[in-house]
Amino acid sequence: MIEDYLNWTGNRQELILLIKLFERFDPKLYKMFSKQLGKVSSVNERRIQQFIDEQIIPKPDFEEKKYIYNSNHLVRYLCAIILRNKGYPLKIIKENLDANDFDFLKNEFVKGNTDDKFLHKQNFEHVDLPVRLKKLGRDEGKVLEINQKKFAVTPWFTVSINEKQLNKLVEKDIDTLTEALSNSLKSSIKKKK
């Protein structure tokens, strides 16, 4: 589909309409997923301006007193959305779009060829460790050191708890945890039957 628009030029409104055409063609690939809203959202003026401000897409050309966008703007926008949906921050997206040429972006990224193995080969190995840890669920972006206290109830049944949290518990909290563990064990036994 992108091949049909390699010689395209237009104003910002026409760029938005063209992006919306791609979004309708493949919403999972080209609409941006918002974690805050829990849903995908369509392109809008504000996002285009943000991507220009962040240098993810270049500033439009200024010809005959008009701002003109072209297929480079379209390709970089679509690539940025694909990568953003994979959890990459805008700074990393910009760096890696800059590191790859237009043909590579239009032939690979725009078509969704961006699995992690592929990205690693294409200059994404420098995504910093905190970003990768956050993608894996460690919100702090760093390894946390914790001290665990273990209770060996029987030789085959142990319970562990973070010592810092253990010191904060009151009797009511202990009753709640004990009840939750009891319910979970009973539920597991019922599932086996």
Residue pairs with C-beta under 8 A, 6 or more apart in sequence:
1 22
1 25
2 71
2 74
2 75
2 78
2 106
2 110
2 111
5 18
5 71
5 74
6 71
6 106
7 71
8 18
8 70
8 71
8 74
9 68
9 69
9 70
9 71
10 18
10 68
10 69
11 66
11 67
11 68
11 69
12 45
12 48
12 60
12 67
12 69
14 69
15 48
15 69
15 73
15 74
15 77
16 43
16 44
16 45
16 48
18 74
19 30
19 43
19 74
19 77
19 78
20 42
20 43
22 30
22 74
22 78
23 30
23 31
23 42
23 43
26 112
27 40
28 40
29 81
29 82
29 112
30 78
30 81
30 82
31 40
31 41
31 42
31 81
32 40
32 41
32 43
32 47
32 81
32 84
32 85
33 39
33 40
33 41
33 85
34 40
34 41
43 77
48 57
48 77
51 57
51 76
51 77
51 80
52 58
52 59
52 60
54 90
54 91
54 94
55 94
56 76
56 77
56 80
56 90
56 93
56 94
56 97
57 72
57 73
57 76
57 77
57 80
58 72
58 73
58 76
60 67
60 68
60 69
60 73
61 67
61 68
61 69
61 70
62 68
71 106
72 102
75 102
75 105
75 106
75 109
75 110
76 97
76 105
78 109
78 110
79 93
79 97
79 105
79 109
79 110
80 90
80 93
80 97
82 109
82 110
82 112
82 114
83 92
83 93
83 96
83 97
83 109
83 114
84 90
84 93
86 114
86 119
87 134
87 135
88 96
88 124
88 127
88 131
89 131
92 124
92 127
92 131
95 126
96 122
96 123
96 124
97 105
99 123
100 109
100 122
100 123
104 122
108 114
108 118
108 122
129 141
130 141
130 142
131 141
133 140
133 141
133 142
133 143
134 141
138 144
146 162
146 163
146 164
147 162
147 163
147 164
148 160
148 161
148 162
148 163
149 160
149 161
149 162
149 163
149 166
150 158
150 159
150 160
151 158
151 159
151 160
151 161
152 158
153 159
159 181
169 177
